[in-house]
């Protein structure tokens, strides 16, 4: 499970923080949850550094603090 830390609604990407050693591989698709409700889908694209990676928002939206995880 990751947490959205920064996002850009116009460019449709988010920076996501995952626990150390649990970064998903590029091209992994995960769901975005806001207040427990599914808010969108993200595709991990990288680059990754330490516990952070970047993903493209492919549907819906993301806000800072949203949960990113497999459905």
C-alpha positions, 0 to 999 in steps of 0.5 A, spaced: 500 500 500 502 506 498 500 513 499 499 519 494 504 525 496 504 529 491 499 530 484 499 534 478 491 534 476 493 537 469 499 533 467 495 527 470 501 524 475 502 522 482 508 521 486 507 515 491 510 513 497 511 506 499 514 502 504 521 500 503 522 494 499 515 494 496 515 499 490 511 496 485 514 495 478 513 499 472 507 498 468 503 495 475 496 498 475 493 500 482 487 503 484 486 510 488 482 510 494 480 517 497 476 516 504 475 508 503 472 509 496 475 508 489 477 514 486 481 512 480 486 508 477 494 509 476 499 506 472 506 506 475 511 509 470 517 511 474 522 514 475 523 511 482 528 513 488 528 510 495 521 509 497 518 514 492 515 512 485 511 516 480 505 513 476 500 516 471 493 517 473 489 513 467 482 514 470 479 518 476 483 523 480 488 523 486 489 527 492 494 528 497 494 523 502 490 518 498 491 510 498 494 507 492 494 499 492 491 493 489 484 492 489 
